[in-house]
Protein backbone atom coordinates (compact mmCIF):
# COMPACT_ATOMS: atom_id res chain seq x y z
CA UNK A 1 0.00 0.00 0.00
CA UNK A 2 1.14 3.61 -0.56
CA UNK A 3 2.96 5.25 2.34
CA UNK A 4 1.73 8.40 4.06
CA UNK A 5 3.83 10.74 1.90
CA UNK A 6 2.42 9.34 -1.34
CA UNK A 7 -1.09 9.46 0.09
CA UNK A 8 -0.71 13.14 1.03
CA UNK A 9 0.63 13.98 -2.45
CA UNK A 10 -2.34 12.29 -4.12
CA UNK A 11 -4.74 13.90 -1.67
CA UNK A 12 -3.36 17.37 -2.43
CA UNK A 13 -3.67 16.73 -6.18
CA UNK A 14 -7.22 15.46 -5.78
CA UNK A 15 -8.18 18.49 -3.70
CA UNK A 16 -6.74 20.84 -6.34
CA UNK A 17 -8.73 19.06 -9.05
CA UNK A 18 -11.91 19.17 -6.98
CA UNK A 19 -11.53 22.89 -6.33
CA UNK A 20 -11.04 23.53 -10.05
CA UNK A 21 -14.17 21.44 -10.70
CA UNK A 22 -12.20 19.20 -13.08
CA UNK A 23 -12.69 16.06 -11.01
CA UNK A 24 -14.55 15.14 -7.84
CA UNK A 25 -13.11 13.03 -5.04
CA UNK A 26 -14.12 11.44 -1.75
CA UNK A 27 -11.91 10.71 1.24
CA UNK A 28 -12.86 7.90 3.63
CA UNK A 29 -11.14 7.27 6.95
CA UNK A 30 -11.69 3.75 8.34
CA UNK A 31 -10.96 2.38 11.78
CA UNK A 32 -11.60 -1.29 12.54
CA UNK A 33 -14.05 -1.74 15.39
CA UNK A 34 -12.78 -3.67 18.41
CA UNK A 35 -9.62 -4.74 16.60
CA UNK A 36 -7.99 -5.22 20.00
CA UNK A 37 -10.24 -8.25 20.57
CA UNK A 38 -8.60 -10.34 17.85
CA UNK A 39 -5.13 -9.46 19.16
CA UNK A 40 -6.17 -10.47 22.68
CA UNK A 41 -8.02 -13.62 21.61
CA UNK A 42 -5.81 -14.92 18.79
CA UNK A 43 -2.51 -13.10 19.12
CA UNK A 44 -0.79 -10.34 17.16
CA UNK A 45 0.03 -12.62 14.22
CA UNK A 46 -3.69 -13.14 13.66
CA UNK A 47 -4.26 -9.39 14.01
CA UNK A 48 -1.62 -8.70 11.37
CA UNK A 49 -3.20 -11.31 9.09
CA UNK A 50 -6.56 -9.56 9.45
CA UNK A 51 -5.01 -6.21 8.50
CA UNK A 52 -3.51 -7.78 5.36
CA UNK A 53 -6.88 -9.29 4.46
CA UNK A 54 -8.63 -5.93 4.93
CA UNK A 55 -6.02 -4.15 2.78
CA UNK A 56 -6.41 -6.73 0.02
CA UNK A 57 -10.18 -6.52 0.02
CA UNK A 58 -10.21 -2.72 -0.06
CA UNK A 59 -7.60 -2.64 -2.84
CA UNK A 60 -9.61 -5.13 -4.88
CA UNK A 61 -12.74 -3.09 -4.36
CA UNK A 62 -11.42 0.24 -5.63
CA UNK A 63 -10.39 1.27 -9.14
CA UNK A 64 -6.82 1.58 -10.37
CA UNK A 65 -6.66 5.37 -10.00
CA UNK A 66 -8.09 5.30 -6.47
CA UNK A 67 -5.79 5.09 -3.45
CA UNK A 68 -5.97 2.73 -0.49
CA UNK A 69 -3.46 3.39 2.29
CA UNK A 70 -2.88 2.20 5.82
CA UNK A 71 -1.98 4.94 8.27
CA UNK A 72 -0.83 2.66 11.04
CA UNK A 73 -2.47 0.39 13.57
CA UNK A 74 -5.93 -0.55 12.36
CA UNK A 75 -6.64 2.66 10.41
CA UNK A 76 -7.06 2.81 6.63
CA UNK A 77 -7.73 5.63 4.19
CA UNK A 78 -9.49 5.39 0.84
CA UNK A 79 -9.22 8.23 -1.70
CA UNK A 80 -11.80 7.64 -4.41
CA UNK A 81 -11.81 9.77 -7.57
CA UNK A 82 -14.93 10.30 -9.60
CA UNK A 83 -16.14 12.34 -12.59
CA UNK A 84 -16.38 16.09 -13.07
CA UNK A 85 -17.01 17.79 -9.72
CA UNK A 86 -20.61 18.87 -9.23
CA UNK A 87 -22.17 19.50 -5.85
CA UNK A 88 -25.28 17.33 -6.20
CA UNK A 89 -23.55 14.61 -8.21
CA UNK A 90 -20.61 14.46 -5.80
CA UNK A 91 -22.93 13.93 -2.86
CA UNK A 92 -24.64 11.04 -4.64
CA UNK A 93 -21.35 9.45 -5.74
CA UNK A 94 -19.88 9.87 -2.27
CA UNK A 95 -22.86 8.08 -0.76
CA UNK A 96 -22.46 5.19 -3.20
CA UNK A 97 -18.71 4.89 -2.52
CA UNK A 98 -19.16 4.96 1.26
CA UNK A 99 -21.87 2.29 1.11
CA UNK A 100 -19.66 0.18 -1.16
CA UNK A 101 -16.75 0.32 1.28
CA UNK A 102 -18.98 -0.49 4.22
CA UNK A 103 -20.45 -3.48 2.35
CA UNK A 104 -16.91 -4.81 1.92
CA UNK A 105 -17.00 -5.69 5.62
CA UNK A 106 -20.26 -7.62 5.48
CA UNK A 107 -18.50 -10.86 4.55
CA UNK A 108 -16.14 -12.35 7.16
CA UNK A 109 -12.38 -12.27 6.65
CA UNK A 110 -10.43 -15.51 6.73
CA UNK A 111 -7.72 -15.40 9.41
CA UNK A 112 -5.59 -18.53 9.88
CA UNK A 113 -8.22 -20.54 8.08
CA UNK A 114 -10.98 -19.29 10.38
CA UNK A 115 -13.69 -16.75 9.50
CA UNK A 116 -13.58 -13.52 11.47
CA UNK A 117 -16.31 -10.88 11.35
CA UNK A 118 -14.72 -7.43 11.25
CA UNK A 119 -16.49 -4.11 10.93
CA UNK A 120 -15.32 -0.54 10.51
CA UNK A 121 -16.37 2.95 11.52
CA UNK A 122 -16.05 5.25 8.51
CA UNK A 123 -15.60 9.02 8.36
CA UNK A 124 -16.27 10.72 5.02
CA UNK A 125 -15.16 14.03 3.54
CA UNK A 126 -16.09 15.37 0.08
CA UNK A 127 -13.12 17.18 -1.46
CA UNK A 128 -13.37 20.64 -2.95
CA UNK A 129 -15.89 22.01 -0.46
CA UNK A 130 -13.30 24.47 0.91
CA UNK A 131 -9.66 25.44 0.40
CA UNK A 132 -8.28 22.87 2.80
CA UNK A 133 -4.83 21.32 2.88
CA UNK A 134 -4.31 17.58 2.67
CA UNK A 135 -3.58 17.46 6.41
CA UNK A 136 -6.82 19.30 7.19
CA UNK A 137 -8.81 16.93 4.99
CA UNK A 138 -7.33 13.94 6.78
CA UNK A 139 -8.05 15.53 10.14
CA UNK A 140 -11.68 16.16 9.19
CA UNK A 141 -12.16 12.61 7.94
CA UNK A 142 -10.65 11.34 11.20
CA UNK A 143 -13.03 13.56 13.17
CA UNK A 144 -16.00 12.17 11.25
CA UNK A 145 -14.76 8.62 11.84
CA UNK A 146 -14.77 9.18 15.61
CA UNK A 147 -18.30 10.52 15.35
CA UNK A 148 -19.28 7.28 13.59
CA UNK A 149 -17.64 5.28 16.39
CA UNK A 150 -19.44 7.28 19.05
CA UNK A 151 -22.75 6.66 17.28
CA UNK A 152 -22.42 2.92 17.82
CA UNK A 153 -19.61 1.65 15.54
CA UNK A 154 -20.01 0.00 12.14
CA UNK A 155 -21.43 3.29 10.87
CA UNK A 156 -20.73 6.02 8.34
CA UNK A 157 -20.48 9.68 9.38
CA UNK A 158 -20.06 12.65 7.04
CA UNK A 159 -17.89 15.51 8.18
CA UNK A 160 -19.59 18.76 9.11
CA UNK A 161 -17.86 21.98 10.13
CA UNK A 162 -19.58 21.80 13.52
CA UNK A 163 -17.64 18.61 14.27
CA UNK A 164 -14.29 20.37 14.11
CA UNK A 165 -15.65 23.23 16.19
CA UNK A 166 -16.69 20.65 18.78
CA UNK A 167 -13.23 19.04 18.71
CA UNK A 168 -11.60 22.43 19.26
CA UNK A 169 -14.03 23.18 22.10
CA UNK A 170 -13.12 19.87 23.71
CA UNK A 171 -9.41 20.70 23.48
CA UNK A 172 -10.09 24.00 25.24
CA UNK A 173 -12.12 22.20 27.90
CA UNK A 174 -9.32 19.65 28.38
CA UNK A 175 -6.87 22.51 28.99
CA UNK A 176 -9.30 24.14 31.42
CA UNK A 177 -9.83 20.85 33.24
CA UNK A 178 -6.08 20.44 33.76
CA UNK A 179 -6.05 23.93 35.23
CA UNK A 180 -9.09 23.13 37.37
CA UNK A 181 -7.34 20.15 38.94
CA UNK A 182 -4.24 22.24 39.65
CA UNK A 183 -6.19 25.25 40.97
CA UNK A 184 -8.70 23.31 43.10
CA UNK A 185 -11.81 24.32 41.14
CA UNK A 186 -13.30 20.84 41.57
CA UNK A 187 -15.47 19.64 44.42
CA UNK A 188 -17.03 16.42 45.64
CA UNK A 189 -20.69 16.42 46.60
CA UNK A 190 -22.23 13.76 48.80
CA UNK A 191 -25.45 11.91 48.01
CA UNK A 192 -26.89 9.81 50.80
CA UNK A 193 -27.92 6.18 50.51
CA UNK A 194 -30.89 5.27 52.74
CA UNK A 195 -32.30 2.04 54.07
CA UNK A 196 -35.99 1.12 54.45
CA UNK A 197 -36.18 3.09 57.70
CA UNK A 198 -34.77 6.22 55.96
CA UNK A 199 -31.52 5.90 57.89
CA UNK A 200 -28.35 6.98 56.10
CA UNK A 201 -26.30 3.83 55.50
CA UNK A 202 -23.72 5.22 53.06
CA UNK A 203 -22.79 8.08 50.75
CA UNK A 204 -21.57 8.37 47.19
CA UNK A 205 -19.11 11.10 46.25
CA UNK A 206 -20.00 12.82 42.98
CA UNK A 207 -17.59 15.09 41.13
CA UNK A 208 -18.63 18.68 40.40
CA UNK A 209 -16.84 21.46 38.49
CA UNK A 210 -17.70 25.14 38.70
CA UNK A 211 -15.56 27.07 36.22
CA UNK A 212 -14.82 30.71 37.17
CA UNK A 213 -16.24 32.05 33.89
CA UNK A 214 -18.15 29.15 32.28
CA UNK A 215 -20.05 28.28 35.45
CA UNK A 216 -21.15 24.76 36.32
CA UNK A 217 -19.93 22.17 33.80
CA UNK A 218 -21.80 18.87 33.79
CA UNK A 219 -19.83 15.69 34.56
CA UNK A 220 -21.29 14.15 31.40
CA UNK A 221 -19.36 16.80 29.48
CA UNK A 222 -15.97 16.76 31.17
CA UNK A 223 -15.59 13.16 32.38
CA UNK A 224 -15.40 11.70 28.82
CA UNK A 225 -12.76 14.31 27.94
CA UNK A 226 -10.74 13.33 31.00
CA UNK A 227 -11.24 9.66 30.15
CA UNK A 228 -9.77 10.15 26.66
CA UNK A 229 -6.68 11.85 28.04
CA UNK A 230 -4.27 11.20 30.88
CA UNK A 231 -6.22 13.68 33.01
CA UNK A 232 -8.47 10.92 34.31
CA UNK A 233 -5.49 9.50 36.21
CA UNK A 234 -4.81 12.79 37.98
CA UNK A 235 -8.52 13.21 38.55
CA UNK A 236 -8.83 9.72 40.02
CA UNK A 237 -5.92 10.31 42.41
CA UNK A 238 -7.47 13.62 43.49
CA UNK A 239 -10.88 12.05 44.11
CA UNK A 240 -9.39 9.25 46.20
CA UNK A 241 -7.32 11.67 48.29
CA UNK A 242 -10.38 13.88 48.84
CA UNK A 243 -12.44 10.83 49.80
CA UNK A 244 -9.89 10.13 52.53
CA UNK A 245 -10.27 13.72 53.84
CA UNK A 246 -14.07 13.46 53.78
CA UNK A 247 -13.94 10.12 55.56
CA UNK A 248 -11.89 11.70 58.33
CA UNK A 249 -14.35 14.62 58.63
CA UNK A 250 -17.36 12.31 58.79
CA UNK A 251 -15.67 10.13 61.40
CA UNK A 252 -14.87 13.21 63.51
CA UNK A 253 -18.56 14.12 63.37
CA UNK A 254 -19.52 10.64 64.54
CA UNK A 255 -20.54 9.21 61.17
CA UNK A 256 -18.62 6.04 60.28
CA UNK A 257 -20.29 5.57 56.90
CA UNK A 258 -19.19 3.64 53.80
CA UNK A 259 -18.04 6.07 51.10
CA UNK A 260 -18.46 5.11 47.44
CA UNK A 261 -16.33 6.59 44.66
CA UNK A 262 -16.27 5.87 40.95
CA UNK A 263 -13.18 4.29 39.43
CA UNK A 264 -12.84 4.87 35.70
CA UNK A 265 -11.97 2.12 33.20
CA UNK A 266 -8.75 3.89 32.25
CA UNK A 267 -7.63 4.07 35.88
CA UNK A 268 -8.34 0.40 36.45
CA UNK A 269 -6.36 -0.65 33.36
CA UNK A 270 -3.18 1.13 34.46
CA UNK A 271 -0.43 -1.31 35.34
CA UNK A 272 0.33 0.51 38.60
CA UNK A 273 -3.32 0.99 39.64
CA UNK A 274 -3.09 -1.15 42.78
CA UNK A 275 0.23 0.32 43.95
CA UNK A 276 -0.89 3.86 43.17
CA UNK A 277 -4.16 3.38 45.07
CA UNK A 278 -2.58 1.82 48.14
CA UNK A 279 0.07 4.55 48.29
CA UNK A 280 -2.64 7.24 48.51
CA UNK A 281 -4.62 5.29 51.11
CA UNK A 282 -1.52 4.70 53.25
CA UNK A 283 -0.46 8.33 52.98
CA UNK A 284 -3.85 9.48 54.28
CA UNK A 285 -4.25 6.62 56.78
CA UNK A 286 -7.67 5.80 55.37
CA UNK A 287 -10.06 3.28 56.89
CA UNK A 288 -10.24 1.01 53.85
CA UNK A 289 -13.11 -1.02 55.33
CA UNK A 290 -15.35 1.99 54.71
CA UNK A 291 -14.34 2.54 51.07
CA UNK A 292 -16.39 1.22 48.15
CA UNK A 293 -15.00 1.38 44.60
CA UNK A 294 -17.70 1.54 41.95
CA UNK A 295 -16.68 0.03 38.61
CA UNK A 296 -18.68 -0.64 35.46
CA UNK A 297 -19.36 -4.06 33.98
CA UNK A 298 -17.15 -3.21 31.00
CA UNK A 299 -14.14 -2.86 33.32
CA UNK A 300 -14.81 -6.27 34.83
CA UNK A 301 -14.92 -8.09 31.52
CA UNK A 302 -12.08 -6.23 29.77
CA UNK A 303 -9.54 -8.77 31.03
CA UNK A 304 -11.13 -11.04 33.60
CA UNK A 305 -8.00 -12.63 35.07
CA UNK A 306 -6.27 -9.27 35.46
CA UNK A 307 -9.45 -7.80 36.94
CA UNK A 308 -9.73 -10.59 39.52
CA UNK A 309 -6.07 -10.18 40.50
CA UNK A 310 -6.34 -6.40 41.00
CA UNK A 311 -9.66 -6.55 42.81
CA UNK A 312 -8.41 -9.26 45.16
CA UNK A 313 -5.24 -7.28 45.91
CA UNK A 314 -7.36 -4.33 47.03
CA UNK A 315 -10.04 -6.45 48.69
CA UNK A 316 -7.41 -7.99 50.99
CA UNK A 317 -6.86 -4.45 52.28
CA UNK A 318 -10.56 -4.11 53.07
CA UNK A 319 -11.77 -2.19 50.01
CA UNK A 320 -15.18 -3.29 48.77
CA UNK A 321 -16.33 -3.32 45.16
CA UNK A 322 -19.65 -2.38 43.62
CA UNK A 323 -20.80 -2.87 40.02
CA UNK A 324 -22.18 0.49 38.90
CA UNK A 325 -25.08 0.80 36.43
CA UNK A 326 -25.75 -2.91 36.80
CA UNK A 327 -27.87 -4.40 34.04
CA UNK A 328 -26.70 -2.08 31.26
CA UNK A 329 -23.57 -4.06 30.38
CA UNK A 330 -22.66 -7.69 29.92
CA UNK A 331 -23.38 -9.28 33.29
CA UNK A 332 -22.91 -12.99 33.76
CA UNK A 333 -23.39 -15.14 36.83
CA UNK A 334 -20.17 -16.93 35.93
CA UNK A 335 -18.23 -13.66 36.23
CA UNK A 336 -20.09 -12.43 39.29
CA UNK A 337 -19.30 -15.47 41.40
CA UNK A 338 -15.55 -15.25 40.59
CA UNK A 339 -15.12 -11.60 41.53
CA UNK A 340 -14.69 -10.27 45.08
CA UNK A 341 -17.85 -8.18 44.88
CA UNK A 342 -19.80 -6.64 47.72
CA UNK A 343 -22.58 -4.75 45.98
CA UNK A 344 -24.64 -4.17 42.83
CA UNK A 345 -26.09 -0.78 41.88
CA UNK A 346 -29.24 -1.01 39.77
CA UNK A 347 -29.08 1.55 36.99
CA UNK A 348 -31.57 4.42 37.11
CA UNK A 349 -32.86 3.51 33.65
CA UNK A 350 -34.56 0.46 35.21
CA UNK A 351 -35.83 2.38 38.24
CA UNK A 352 -37.37 5.26 36.26
CA UNK A 353 -40.56 3.41 35.22
CA UNK A 354 -40.72 0.94 38.10
CA UNK A 355 -43.24 -0.22 39.32
CA UNK A 356 -45.49 0.88 36.44
CA UNK A 357 -43.59 -0.71 33.54
CA UNK A 358 -43.89 -4.52 33.76
CA UNK A 359 -40.59 -5.15 31.96
CA UNK A 360 -38.51 -2.84 34.17
CA UNK A 361 -40.30 -4.14 37.24
CA UNK A 362 -39.49 -7.74 36.31
CA UNK A 363 -35.81 -6.87 35.65
CA UNK A 364 -35.46 -5.08 38.99
CA UNK A 365 -37.12 -7.95 40.87
CA UNK A 366 -34.84 -10.43 39.11
CA UNK A 367 -31.68 -8.47 40.01
CA UNK A 368 -32.75 -8.25 43.64
CA UNK A 369 -33.47 -11.97 43.80
CA UNK A 370 -30.19 -12.87 42.12
CA UNK A 371 -28.18 -10.59 44.41
CA UNK A 372 -29.83 -12.09 47.47
CA UNK A 373 -28.83 -15.60 46.37
CA UNK A 374 -25.26 -14.42 45.71
CA UNK A 375 -25.03 -12.64 49.05
CA UNK A 376 -24.60 -9.21 47.47
CA UNK A 377 -25.91 -5.91 48.76
CA UNK A 378 -28.08 -3.91 46.33
CA UNK A 379 -28.30 -0.13 45.96
CA UNK A 380 -30.93 1.39 43.66
CA UNK A 381 -29.97 4.64 41.90
CA UNK A 382 -32.34 7.36 40.74
CA UNK A 383 -35.14 6.78 43.27
CA UNK A 384 -37.46 9.76 42.90
CA UNK A 385 -40.95 8.59 43.91
CA UNK A 386 -42.51 6.94 46.94
CA UNK A 387 -43.94 4.19 44.70
CA UNK A 388 -40.42 3.29 43.54
CA UNK A 389 -39.13 3.26 47.11
CA UNK A 390 -42.02 1.11 48.37
CA UNK A 391 -41.53 -1.45 45.60
CA UNK A 392 -37.78 -1.65 46.16
CA UNK A 393 -37.96 -2.02 49.92
CA UNK A 394 -40.75 -4.60 49.61
CA UNK A 395 -38.45 -6.66 47.38
CA UNK A 396 -35.51 -6.45 49.76
CA UNK A 397 -33.38 -3.64 48.29
CA UNK A 398 -30.75 -2.73 50.87
CA UNK A 399 -30.23 0.95 50.06
CA UNK A 400 -31.95 3.64 48.02
CA UNK A 401 -30.27 6.66 46.45
CA UNK A 402 -31.99 9.50 44.64
CA UNK A 403 -33.75 12.85 44.76
CA UNK A 404 -36.60 11.41 46.87
CA UNK A 405 -34.17 11.44 49.79
CA UNK A 406 -31.41 13.89 48.97
CA UNK A 407 -29.73 15.74 46.16
CA UNK A 408 -25.93 15.73 45.99
CA UNK A 409 -24.55 18.47 48.23
CA UNK A 410 -21.23 19.61 49.66
CA UNK A 411 -20.15 18.14 52.99
CA UNK A 412 -20.86 21.41 54.80
CA UNK A 413 -24.34 21.53 53.20
N, C-alpha and C positions, 0 to 999 in steps of 0.2 A: 504494500500500500504506500501511497505518497507520504513523505514526511511532512512535518508541520510547515516548513519553509515553502515547499512546493504548493501545499494547500493554500497558504496565505497569498502566494503569487496568483494562483488561479482565482481565488476569491476576489482579489483586487481587480483583476481583469474582468471578471463577471460583473462586478459592481459598476465598473466604468461603462460596460456595454449596456447594462440595465438603465443607467442614468441617461445614456444617449438614446435610449429607446430602440437600440438596434437588436437587442436580444434580452429576453427575460431570464430570470434565474431564481431558484429557491434554495435556501440553506436549511438543512435539518441537523439538529444536534441530538444524538441518541445516547442514552445511558441505560445499561442493562439493569433491570429491576432485581434486587436481592441477589446480585451476583456473588456476594460473600457466601451465600448458602452453599453453592456448589464447591467453593474452595474449602469450606469447613467440612462438608459431608464427603467429598470425593478427593480432596487434595488439590494442590496448585497445578499439577500436571493436567488434571481434568479441566480446571478453570481455563488454562491456556488453550487446551483443545477446543473448548467452547468458543473462545474468542476467535480462533482461526476459522471455525465453522461459520460464525456470524459474519466475519469479513468476507469469506467466500460467497456466502449467500447474497450479501448486499452487493458485492461486485458483479455477480451474475445477474442481479436484478436490474442494474442501471445500464445506461448506454455507454458507448465507448468514450464520448466526450464529456461524460459526467465524472465526478471525482468522489471516491470513497476513501476516507482516511481515518486512521485510529489516532486519537490524541493522547492515549495513555490510559492505563487501567482498563476500565470497561466502557470507555466513552468513544463513540464514533461520530464522524461528520460526513454528511452526504451533500454535495453541491450538484444540483440538477439544473441543467440548462434547458431552456425551451424557447419557442419561437419569438417573433418580434414582441417586444414588451408592450403590453396594453393592460391598463389597470384591471378591468373586468376579466379579461382573458387570463391574466396572471393569477388572479385569485382562484379561478376555476382550475387551472393547471396545477397550482400549488396544492390545492385540496386533493386532487387525484394522485399526485406524487406522494404526499404524506400518507394517504390511505394505502397506497401500494407498498410503501416501506413498512408500515405497521402490519400489513397482511403477511409480510415475509416472516413474521415471528409466530404466525398461527400454527405452522407445522413444527413439531419438535426437532431439535438438533440431535444428531447422533454423536455422543461422547463416549469413547472407549466401548463402542458397540452397543451402548445403551441410549435410549431416547431420553432427552432432557428438554422439558418445556421452559423456554426462556422468553421473557417479554421485555419491552423497552418503553421508557418514557421519552417522548419526542417533542423537542422545541423547534418551532418553525419561524423563519424570517423570510419575507419576500424582498429581494434585492431591488435597489433603485428607488425605494420610497423616500430616502433622504440621502444627503451627501455624507455617508458614513465611511469610516475606514474599515479595512478587513478585520482588524482587532475588535472594533465596535460591533460589527455584524456578528462575530463569533460570541462576543459577550452577551448580545441580545438573544441569540439563539440558546445560549446556555441558561439565561434567565428564564426564558419560556419553558425550557426543559424542566427546570426545578418547579415551575408552576404546575406542569403536567404531573410531576411526581407527588406534589402536595395534594393534587386533586384525586389521588387514589392509585397512581401508577398505571402502566399499560395504557397511557392516554396521549393525546396530541394536544399541544397548546400553542397558539399563535401569539407571537410577540406583539405587545402593545406598549406604547410609550409610558403608560402609567406603571407598568411593571418595573421599568428601570428607575422611575421616580420612587417607587416603593423600596427597591433595593438600596438606593441612596439614603432614603429615610431610615432604613434599618441600620445602615452603617453609622449614621449620626447617633441613633439610639444606642448602639453598641458602645460607641465612644462615651456617651453620657452615662451609661450604666457603669462602665469602668470607673468613671469619676465619682459616681454615686457610692460605689463600694468604698473607695478611698476616702471620701469626704463624709461618710456616715449619713447619707440621705435616706438609707433604707431603714425599715422598722419591721418588727414582728408583732402581729396582732394575735391575741388568744381567742379561740372559740371553744366554749365549754362542750363537754360530752356528758349527758345526763342519763341516769338510770330510770327505772320505772317510777321511782319515788321522787323524781326531779332533784336528785342529789348529784352534785358534780362529781364525776368519777374519773375525769381526765380532761386534758386540753390538747388542742392541735394548734401549732404555731403556723401562721400564714403570713407570707412575705408581702409587704406593701412598700410602694415607692412613691414618694411625693417629690416631684422635681421642682426646683425653685422657680422656674418660669413656665414649664409645661403643665404643672399641677400633678394630680394623681394619675399615674400610668398603670393600667390594668396588668396584673400578672400574666394574663393570657397574651399580652403584647410583648412583654420583655423576657419572660422565661424562655420561650422558644429561641430568641436571639442569643440569650446566654448559653442555652443548650448547644447551639451550633458553633459556639466559640469556646475558648478555654475559660471564659468568665464564669461558667457554671461551677468550675472547681473552686475558684475563689469565693464564689457566692455560697457554695455548700459548706466550706470551712467557716465562713462568717456565721451562717445560720446555726451550725453546731455549737460554735463558741458562745453565741448569744443564748442558745437554748440552755447551756450550762449556767449562765448568769441568771436567767429567768428561773431556773430550777432552784438556785440558791435563794432568790428573793421569795419564791413561793414557800420554800421550806422555813425561812425566817418568819414568815407570816402564819406558820402553822398549817400549811397546805402541802402535804406530801403526795402530790398527784402525778400520775404518769403523763409525760409530755411527748406528743407525737410530732415528728418532723418528716418532711418529704425528702427522699434521697433520689436524685435524678439518675436516669440510666447511664449517662456519661460518667458521673461520679463512680457509680458502682463498677463500671468496666475498667477503671484505672487500676493498673497493676499494684499501686501502693495504697489502694483504698483502705484496706484494713489497718495498715501501719499508720497512715495519715489520720484516720479516725481515732485510733487509740491514743495517739500522741496528744491530740486536742483534749480528749476526755481526761487523760492523766494530768495534763497541764492545769486543767480547771477543777480537778478533783471531783468530777461529776459522780452522782449516784446512778450508775448505769442500769440498775434494776428498775428505774423509773423513766427510762428512755425507750421510745418506740420508733423504729425506723419504718416509714411507709414507702413501699416500693410497688411498682406496677407489675402486672403479669408479664409484660414483655421483657422486663429485666430478668425475671425468674427463668424464662425459657430461652434466653439468648445463648447461654452456655450452661447447661444444668449442672454439670459436675463442678465447674468453677464457682457457680452461684452457691451450691451447697457448701463448698469449702469455705467461702468467704462469710457466709451467714453463720456457719457453725463457729468460726473463729471469733466472731463478735458475740454470738449467743453465749459462749462460754464465759464471757465477761459480764453477762447479765442483760445485754441489750435484747429487746424483743422486736419481732418483725410482724408487720401488718401488710396484707395485700390491698393496695389502694384501688379504688374503682373496680372492685371485684365484679366479674360477670361481663365486662366489656372486652376482655382479651381472650386468651386461649387456655382457660383453666382446665385442669385435668386432675382427677383424684389421684392418679399415679404420681403426679408431681407434688401435689399437696402433702401426701403422707411422707414424702422423702425430705421435705424441707422443714427446718426448725421454725415453724410459724406459730404465732400466738393469736393472731387476729385476722379477720376479714372485714373490709369496709365495703358495704353494698353501695354501688354507684347511685348518685342522685337520679340518674335517668330512669332507674327502676322504681324509685320511691315516688317520683313526681305524680304518677297517676294511680298509685296504690292508695286505697283498696278498691278503687272504682274500675280500673282496667283489669279484666280477668287474667290476661297474659302476664302483666307485670306482677300482679298479686301472686300468681302461681310460681313465678320465678323467685320472688322474694321468700315465699314460704319454703321453697325447695332449698335455697341457700341457707336459710336458718336451720332447717332440719339436717342438712349435710354437715354444717359447722358443728352442730350439737353432737353428732355422731363421731366427728373427728376431734372433739374436745377443744374447739377453737372459739374464742370470743368473737362476737359480731357487733360492729358499729354501723349504724345506718346514717348516711350523709343526706343533707338536703331535706330534713324533716321540717315542714312548714305548716302543717295542719294537725289539729287534734285527732282527726280520723286516721291520719297516717300513724301518729304516735300510738293510738289505741291498738291498731292492727299489729304494729311491730312488737309492742310489749306483750300483747296476748299470745304472740307466736314465739316469745322467748328471746327477743333481741336484747342484748346486754346493755347497749348504750346508744343514745340518740343524739344527733348533732344537726343543728340547723337553726333557721331564723325563728322557729317557734319558741326556742329557748333563749338563744342569744346570738347576736351578730358578732363578728370578729371585732375585738377592741384592744387597745393598748393595755399593758399590764396595770398602769395607773388609772385606767378607765373603770 
